[in-house]
Amino acid sequence: MKDYQPKEIEKKWQKVWEEKKLYQPVEKVKGKKNFYHLVMFPYTSGNLHLGHWYNYSGADVYARYRLLKGFNVLSPIGFDSFGLPAENAAIKNQINPRDWTEKNIERMEGQIKSIGTIYDWSREVITSHPDYYRWTQWLFLQFYRQGLVYRAKRRVNWCPSCQTILANEQVVEGKCERCGSSVAPKQVDHWLFKITDYAEELLKGLDSLDWPERTKTMQRNWIGKSEGAEIAFPLVGQPSSLAVFTTRADTIFGVTYLVISPEHPQLETLKSAIKNWPGVERYLEKAAQANVFERAGQKEKKTGLRLEGISAVNPANQEEIPVFVADYVLMNYGTGIIMAVPAHDQRDFEFAQLFHLPLKEVVKRPAGESGLGTYEGEGVMKNSGPFDGQPSEKARLEIQDWLVKEGKAKAAVHYKLKDWSVSRQRYWGAPIPMIHCPDCGWQPVPEKDLPVLLPSLARSPEFQSTTCPRCGGPAKRETDTLDTFVDSSWYYLRYVDSQNEEKIAEAEKIKAWLPVDIYIGGVEHSILHLLYARFFTKAMRDLGLVDFLEPFLKLRHQGVILGPDGSKMSKSRGNVVDPDDLVEKYGADAIRSYLCFTGPFSEGGTWKLSGLQGMVRFLRRVWRLKEKVQPAGELSLGHQKQLQQAIKKMGEDIERFHFNTALSALMILLRAWEEEKQIPKKDYLQFLQLLAPFTPHLAEELYQSFRAGEKFQSIFQTSWPNYRQEMIREDGFTLVVQINGKVRDQLEAPAGIEEKAAQAQALNSPKVKSFLGKKKIQKVIFVKDKLINFVV
């Protein structure tokens, strides 16, 4: 092939790789260590955008690098195909969600393959296929038998547009993450996973993971561990008390009232003692309709009502204090009751101002700070009896210990994390494998009857009617489906044995591949998907299915590719770039390598057509370089050293996911070699090995052009070059010599060489002399230990 024809080359090698099953690893390969490389599988939207390409391109570079480094690499792919978007799109287009999804999968498979990725398609999983969701249902039943699944009627987040429950993690600033509708509270019977059983383990497990610190912090904050005390405030004239959780026992002497959440069940038990119950009941009804996320914030004016006839005793000083019900206190934190310290808490202060309640300062403000309003910092104790004069940090522990010894409190730990609601009142999802019998109650579907197939029509009467597996009487199937995050919480496990019809996966295959060595995907999944997958792993470990603690040992997030205008790509802005058209015109290798060149993988960059065209020119220069290749010979010493430095730098940069600087090193190498009259074959083949992770098709084509008549061996069955340590010592460097910005020679020079000595050495070069001739040097630009440029 005389000219570089990417379209022809890419289709050719994609077909060869597939026929040779080059990327379908077996569990054991002598002399090679297994490496499980995983990208977050895509949702079946029907179209891959440049954001997908950016993720897959960078991830594929890393996978191919690991392959060349001698690892036995598993890199599977599949589709997250259940969920609301498919159902809503199907309704809009008046088509069955199954048909809409299958059509999209077919198109997306073709798009992903066009990138030239290393994926093992023989292991493909599709979460909406019965051979997958059978095992999703099976896991639900195992969790149920383990006591990790329960049904409860609780106040939930309800999306009125999607007509379904949302987990807390699926609500963003009080709105549905999918459709943007305001979320409303609702009492609903639903199924929950007891993720809270693993709160402490989920928290501690983060310490051992090679994940971005920001992601680990987000998970820690979501789990929200608080250590403090649960203090009992006795009720006057009542046999009961109100339990309050606090992390600031040092402020207990400043408590002037208590506030109970409108959802607290103890209100019902105190009903007869509350003299203004009719008014309280009306307040509770109003609070039940309020947006819980706005209540949690401080946007609205505080509201509340005093519980007349109810008062409590502060156990620290025996003072009698009033009790209020107020919607700024929520049941999902602590005990659902707070001790209000308006002098040291802003929300309590605002409420106290509204109801003209007293403030009692117990922590001194720093000198010079205004005495008005609340003070939430640390200081010296006052108005706190025997603890006066102590630093508040010390008093906090001493007061807590004192209350515990007096039997008025107990040490306690609370978590912000709540159990995961997995019921969804939608059609397009995995049916929950439970049956309700009027006599026997809820019963699990027998495992032999799995999968419970999704009916052709939502809420089909034929689907609902069944028999009780316990008594054989008439019963009804559960019509709720599982949250789509359940499907994606264990898919990494199914990849290792996706065709197994008898087991979720063979133990030997699980042990051979898992846990995942590196997981690559968007930062938007920092809480939802990643937390749920970690929970599933720990639950499966307790079931004896796996023997590891964490699913993903190493995690890397990709950045965002912006449109040509520097803004996030969107149809409304008109800046969306269609990668399919670009592949047709420029080839996948050019797009892959340009995306890698835009910036560090975790940061992304701006898409520019001129940049892509520049990358095409670079690849054409690589193609033309083969014309200089000779069977034998040696590079100049400077170029030999530069090759060894490139091998070292590119390996280190790829490991750090700095693909842009790795490619830059290769470009510098190419520019230098273009000055050579001949390139030895052995060095050129090493150049191709360095190039291969970025442009697999081009590298394979050029590599095979030197193997005519030999038995087929892919370039990806060779090894990443080893650099020669003696060639990269820091006692010298390659001085790049330019004339008017163009490289004319590269010389070995001692590290730290001064400008005058560098100029003299450069001017003594025969190449530089020939290019300069009799031209007068107007200016000299010197960059120490890098280059010298003569402007003529």
N, C-alpha and C positions, 0 to 999 in steps of 0.2 A: 504494500500500500504506500503510494508515494506521498500523499498529503494526509494530514490529520483529519479524519472523518469520525467525530465522536459518536454520532448516531449509529453508524454501522458497527463500530467497535463495541459499544456498550451493549447492544442487543446480542451481539455475538458471544461475549464473555458471560453475560448473565445466563444464557442458554447452556454454555459449557459447564459453568459452576453448578447449575441445577442438575444437569445430566450426570456429572461426576459425584454429586452429593457431597460437595466439598465442605459444606457447612453443616453437616449432620453428624455431630460427634457421638461416639459410643462412650459408655461409662468409664472404661479403662483403656488407656493408651500407655504402653510401656515407656518409661522415661519422661512422661509428661504429667504435670500437675493440673488437675481440673480447675477451671475458672468459670464461674457462673456470672455472666454479664447480662444485665436486664435493663430494658427501657420501659417506662410506664406505657402500657398499651393504650391505644387511642380509642376514644368514643366514636361510634359509627355515625358521624355527622354527614358523611358522604363525600367529603372533600378534604384533602390535605392542603394546608396553607404553609407559608414559609416558616411559621413557627414550628410546625412539625418537622419540616426539612432541617431546620437549625438543630433541633434536638437529635434527630436521627443521624445527621451527618457527623456531628461531633462525637456522639456515642459510638458510631461505627468506626471512626478513626481510632478510638481507644480500643475497641474490640479487636480490630485488625492488627494493631500494634502488639497487643497481648498474644495474638496468634503467632506473629512473627518472633515474639520473644520466647516461644517454645511451650506455651500453655495449650491445654486441650480446652478450647473455648466453646461454651454453650451460650448462644444468644437467641432466645426464642421470641416469638411475636404472636399476638392474638388481638381480639377486639372486645371491648367493654360495651356490650350491645343491648343490655336492658336499660330501662330508665325513662324518666319523664320526657326528655327532648324528643325521643323517637315516637313516643305515644302522641305528644302534642303535634308533631310534624305530620304524623299519619292522619290524625283527625283533620288537620288543616287541608291536607291533600286528598282526603277521602280515600285512604288506602289502608290496608291492614298493616299494623306496625311490623309484623314479621316480614311482609313483602318489601316494605320500605327499608328495613334494616338489611336484608339479604342483598338488595340491589346496591346499597351503599358499601357493604363489605366487598362486593365484587369489584367495585370501582377503586376502593381504597387499597385493596391488595395489589392491583396493577400499579397504582401510584407508588406504593412503598417499594415494590420490586424495581421500579424504574430508577430508584436512587442507587441501586447496586449495593444494598446492605447485606450483612453477613447472616441474616436471620435464618434459623432452621424452621422452614415452613412445615415440615413433617410433624412438628409438635404444636401447631396452631390450636389455640383455644378460642372459642366464641361463647361468651357467657350466656347467651340466649338459646343455645342449642341444648336439647335434653341430655345429651351425653356429658355436658358440663354441669347444668343446674341440678341434675340428679345428685351429684356429690355436694353441691351447696345445700340441698335439702338434707342429705345424709349428715353433714356436719351440724346442721340445726338440731337434728334429733340427738346427736351425741352430746351436744351442749345442754339440751333439755334434760337428758338423763343424768348429766353431771351436776344439775342444779344451777346452771348458768343462764337458763331461760325462764322467764316467768311472765304472767299476764296480769295486768293491773289497770284499774280505771284511774287515770290521772289527768291532771291539767297538762295539756301539750301545746306545742306550737302548731298552729293550723294555718295553712295557706288557702285562703278562700278561692283563689284562682285555680290552683292545681288540685284543690280538693283532697289534700292529703296532709298527714303529719310530717313535720320536719324535726330532725334532731337539732339540738342547740347549735351544733357546728354548721348546720345548713342555713342558719339565719345570719344575715349580715346587716348590722345596724338596723335591726327590726324588720328587715325585708327578706323575702324568699330569694335565695341565691340564684334560683333558676329563672323566675319570671319577674322578680322585682316588686311583687305585691306586698303590702303591709301584712305582717303576720299577726293573727289574733289568737287569744287563748281559747281553749276548748277542752271539755272533759270527754275523754274517749277511752274505751277499752282497747288495749293494744299490748303487743308482745315486746319485751325488753331483754337485752343481753346485760348480764351483771358485770360490766366492764369495771365497775368500782371495786370488785374483788381483787383487781390487779393494779389498783392505783399506785401503791407504793412501789411495786415491782416495775411498773411502767416508768415511774419517775427515776428510780435508781439505775435502770438499764441504760438510760441515755448516756451515762458517764463513760461507758465502754465503747461507744459508737464513734466511728470516723464520719461524722455528719457536720454540715455547716453549723457553727455555733448559734447562728440566728434561728435556725430550725429547731434546734434542741431547746433554746430558750422559749420559743413559742409553745412547744409541747409542755415544758415545765409550767409555764403560766396557765395553760389550759387545764392541766391536772390540778394546779392550784393548791398545793399543800400549805396548811396553816397549823402551826403548833401553838397551843395555848391552854386555856382552862374552860371547863364547863361549870358555871357557877349557878347555884340554886338560889332564887329569890323567893322566899316564902310569901304566900298570899295571906293577907290579913283576914281572919275569920274563915279561912278555907283550909281543908286538910292537904291541899296540893301546893305546889310551887311552880314557878316559871324558870325553865332552864335556859341560860344564856351562854353562848360561846364567845370568848373574846381572846385576842392576842395581846391585849393591853390591860392586864390585871392591875398595872400601876395606876390606872385612872379610876379605879372602882370607888374611891372616896369622892369623886366628882360626879357620880351618877345622880341625876335629878329626876329621871322618869324612865320607864320601860316602854318599848314599842313592839307590838306583836303583828306578824304578817296577816293579811286578810285571809290567806289560805290555811292558816294554822288550825289543825283539828281540835286544839284545846279550847278554842272559842266556843265550840258546840258544847263542851262539857261544862263551861262556865255560864252558859246561856241563862240559867235560872237566877244567877247572882248578879247579872248585868242589868241594872235598872233601866237603862235606855236601849234595851235590845232591839225594839222595832227600828230605831234610827240606825243602829249598828248593822242590822240585817240589810237595810237599804244601801248602806255604804259598801257592804261586802258584795252585793249584787253589782254595784257600779264598778267596783275594783275588778271584778271578774271579767268585765268587758274591756278593760284597759290593756294597752300594749305593754307586755311585761318588760320589753327592752327599753321603752321610754320611761317606765317606772324605775328601772335600775339606774337610769341616768339622772342628771340634775337639770334637765331642760325646762321642766314644768314647775310651777309653784307647788310646794308641798301641800298635801291634804291629809286629813286624819280626823279621828274622833276619840274623845276620852271614854273609857269604859267606866261608866258611873257605877259605884258600888264595889269596884275592884281596886285594890291598892296592894302594893308589895313592900317588903322590908329589905333594905340594903343590908346584906349580911356583914358588911365591913364595919358599919357605924350604927346599925339598927334604925336608921331613919326611914320613915314611911314615905313612899313615893307613888305618884299616880301611874296608871297604865293606859296606854293609847293603842289604838289600831291605826295603822297608816300604810298606804300602798308603796311607800319607798322602801319598805322592808320586804324581802322576798323569802320564800320557803327554800329556795335552792342554795342557800348558803347558811352554814352554821346550823342553829336550831330553829331558825325562823323567828327568833325573838332577839332583840338587841337591848343592851343597857346603854342608855343615851347619856353622853357626856358632852353637852353643847359647848363647853369651854375648850374642848380639844378634838372636835369632829365637825367639819363644815356642814354636813347634811343635818346633823343633830342641832347645830346652831341655828340653821334656817328654820327648822321645825319649832325650836324653842322660841324664836322671835315671833313666829306666827301665833303661838298660843300663850305668849307672855310667861314662859317658864323660866325658872332661875338658872343662872350659870354659876358653877363653882370651880374655880381654877385650882388645880392640884399639882401642876407642873409649872415652875417659874419660867417666864419668857427670858430670852437672852437680853442683856442690858441694851437699852436703846430701841428695842422693838416696841411698837405700839401695843397698848393694852386693850385695844378694841378688837372685837371679833374673836374668832377661834385661833388656838395655837396647837398645831399637830406635831411639833417636833419634840426632841428630847430636852431634858433640863433637870433641875433640882426639885425634889418633892416638897410640897407644902400642903397644909390643910389635910394631912393624911396620917394624923396620930403619930404612932411610934416610928413611922417611916419618913417623917419630915427630915429634910437635909440630905437625904440619900440621892445619888444619881438615879434618874428614872429607869435606866437599863437594869441597874442592880435591884431596885425596888420591885420591878416587874416580877422577877423570879422569887424574891422573898415574900411578896404579898401572895403570889400564887401558892407557894409552899405552905404559908400560914393558913390560907383558906382550906387547902387540902387536909392539913393536919387537924383542923377544927371540924372537918366533916361537912364543910359548906361548899366544897368544889371538888372536882377531879380533873387531873391532867387529861387533855384531849387533843386529838388530831382530826382536822376536818379537811376535806378536799372539795374543790370547786367542781371537779369532774362528776357527772351524773351518769346513771345507767343509760345505755344506748337504746333508744326506741327504734325498732326495726320494722314495724308494721307500716305498710303504705297502702292507701285506699285507691290503688291504681291497677290497671290491667297488665301493662307490659312489664312484668317482673317475674321472679321465681315464686310460684305458689308456696305459701307456708304450709308445711306438711302436718297439719293438725286437723282433727275432726271433733265436732261438738255433738255429744250425745245428751239428750234431755235427762237421761237417768245416770249416766256414768261421768258426765262432765267432759272436759277436754281430754282427748286421747291422741297420742302420736300415731301417725300413719306407720304401719309395719314396714320395715326396711325392704322386704320382698316386693312391696307395691311401688317402690320408687322407680323412676321419677313420677311425681304427681304432675301430669302434663298440663300445660297451660291450655285452656279451651280455645276453640276458634273464636268464640264470642265471649266478651266480658260478661261476668255474672250469669253465665249459662245455667239454667235450671238443672240440666242433665249433669253438669259438673258439680253443682252444690249437693245434690242428693246422693247419699251413699249409706253405708251401714257402719255401725259402731264396731271397731276391731275388738272390743272387749266383750260386749253382750250380743252383738249381731243384730241389734234393733236399728230402726231408721235413725239416721243422723245427718248432719250437714257439714260439708267441708268449710274450712276457713277460706274466705274469699280475698282477704288481704294478701298482698305480695310482699316480698322482702325488699328492704332498702337496697338499692343497687350497690351501695358500698359493701354489702355483705359479699356480693359476687367478686369484687376486686380485692377482698381482704385475704384471699388464699390462693389466687390464681398462679402465683409464682411456684407453688407446690405442684400443681397439676401439670405444669410444663415438663417436669422431669419424667412423666409417664402418662402423657395425655391420651394414649390410645387404650389404656387399661380399662376393661369392662368389668373386672371383678373387684378391684380395689381402687381407692382414691389414688394410690401410687405404691409401687413396691418399695419395701423398706431399704433394699440395697441401693435403689436408684436415688432415694431421698438422701441416704448417707453419702452417696458418691458426689452429689452436686450441691446440696444445701448446707449452710445458708447461702444466700446470694452474696457474691463477693463485692459487686458494685451495682448500685441502682441509680438510674439517671432519669430525671424528670423535673416537672415544674414545681416551683416554690409554693404555688397555690395549694398543693396537697400536703403542706407541712403539718396540718392538724388532722383533717378528716381522714384521708386514706391511710396515711402513715401510722397514725395512732391506732386505727382499727386493725390494720395488718399486724401490728405488734401485739395487740390483744389476742387476735386469733392464734398467733404463733404460741403464745404462752398457754392458751387454753388447749391447743393441740398437743403441746408438750405434756400437759397434765393428763391428757387422754392416752399418752404413750404413742402418739403418731409421729412425733419428731423428738429429737434429743438435743436441740439447740434452743437458745434463749431469745435470740433476735433474728428477724427475717433478713434484714439488709445491713451487712457489716459496714459498708461504705456507701455514702450518698452524695451525689453531686446534682446541683440544679443548673439548668440552662438559663441564660438571660433572655431578653426579648429583642426580636428583630423589628425595628421601626420601619415605617414606610419611607419612600424617597423624600417626603417633606419633613422627616424627623419626628412624626407623630405615630402613635400606635395605629396599626393597620385596622381599618374598618370600612365597610361598604359605604357608610354615610359620608365619610371623608373622601371617598373615591381614591384611596391610596393603597388598595389591596393589590398585591402582585400575585399572578397566577403562575405557580411553578411548572405546571404542565406545558404551557407555551414556551417557557424558557428552556425546558429540557429538549423540546423539539428543535429549538433554534441553536442553542449553545452546548447542549450535552449535560448530563448529570455530573460528570467529574468537575466541570467548571463551576457549577452551582455549589456543589459540596465544598470544594476548596475555597471558593470565595466566601461562603458563609463562615467557614472556619477562620478566615483571615480578617473578619470584621472587627474582632476584639476578643478579649478573654471570654471563654465559654460561659462563665457565670454572669457576665455583664451584657452580652449581646452587642448590637450595633445598628447602624442605619443602612438600609438597602439602597445601593446606588448602581444603576445600570452601567455607568462608566467603570465602576469597580469590577463588575462581572466581565465586562469586555476586556479590561486589563488582565484579568485572570486567564481569559481565553488566549490572549497574546502570550502569556507566560507558558501555557501548556503547549502552544505551537513551537515555542523556542525549545522546550524540552524535547519535542518530537524531532526537531531539526538537529539537535545535538547528536543524535545517533549516527549522523553522517560522518562525524569525526572519530567514531569508535574504531580502534584498531585491536587486533588480537593480543598484542604484547606492548611493552613499553612501560614508562614510569611518568607520573606527573612530576612537575617541578616540586621542590621541597616545600615551598610555600603553599601550594595547592594541596599537597598531601596532608600537611598540617591542618589546613582549613577543612578538609574532609573529615579528619578525625574529630575536630572541634564540633563540626555539624552533627556528627553521630552522637556525641555526648550531649550536646545542647538539645537536640530534637527529642532524644529519649527522656531527658529531664522535663522538658516542656510538655510533652504529651502526658506524662505522668501527672503533671499539675493541671492538665486541661487548658494549658496555654497554647492552643493550636495555632494561634496567630503568629506568635514569635517562632514557633517551630517551622512554620512555612516560610517565614522571613529568612531564617537561616538557610533554607534550601534555595531561596531566590538569590541570596548572596553567592552561594556556591555556584549556581548556574551562571551567574554573571561573570564570575571569575573564570570558569571553565570555557566560556565562549571565546576567551582570549587565547586559549590553547589551540595549537594546530592539530593535535591528536589527543584522544582520550583513551587510556587503556581500558579494555573490556572489563577487567575485574573491578576497576573503580566505577565504571559506568553502571554496572549491575548493582553495586552498593548504593549508588545514587537512586536507582529505581526502587530498591528496597525501602529507602527513606521516603520516597514519594508514594509508595503503594497504599498506605493507610488513607491518604487524602484522595487520590485518584486511582482507585483500584483497576478500572478498565484500561486506562492508558498505560499504567505500569505493567499490567499483565500482557498487553499487546506488544509493548516494546521488549519485555523480557523474553517472550516466546519467539520474537523475531531473531534472537540469537541462539535459539535451540532447534533450528530446523533439522528434522530427521531423528531427533532424540525422543526418548520415551517422555510422555507428558508429565510435567511437574509444574504445578502452579507456583507463581512467585510467593503465594501465601503458604506454601509448603517448604519455603526456605527459611533462613533465620535472619533476624535483625542484626546488622553488623556490630561487631565489638570494636570499640575504639582502642587505639594503641596509646597507653598511658604516657609513654615517653614523648609522644608527639603533641601533647597538650599541656606540657609544663608551663608554669606561669612566668618563667624567666625570659620569655620572648613572646612576640605576637606578630601577626601578619599586618604590615603597614600597607594600607590601600592607597595607591597613588592615582589621583585623578587629574585630568586636564579639562578645565571647563565643565566639571561635574561628571565626566565620563571616566570610568575605570580604565587605566592604561597599563597598570602593572600592580603586582602585589609582592612585597618584599618582606623577608624575615628581618625583624629589628629587635633590639633588646628592649625589655619593658622599661618604661620611664624615659625613653630617649627624648632629648630636648629638640625644639623646633629646628635649630640651625643644623644639628647633626642629621635629623630626619630629612631636611631639605637637601643636604649634601649627598646623602645616600640615594635619594630619589633621583636627583639630577645626574647621578652617575650610572643610572640604569640605561642600557642600550635601547630598550623599548621606549622609555620616556624621552630619550634624546631624539629618537626617530620621529616621534609625534610632535615634539616641540620645534625641531628644526632651528630656524633662526628667529622664531617668534619671541617677542619681548614679554616677559612675565610682568603683568600689571599688579597682581595681588597674590598673596599666599594665605590659604586658610588651613590652619593646623588644628586637629582634634587629637589630643594626646592619647597615645596607645591605640589609635584607631586609623586615622587617615590624614593625608596631606593633599590639598587641592590647589593646582596652579591655574590661576585665571589669566588668560592671554588675550 
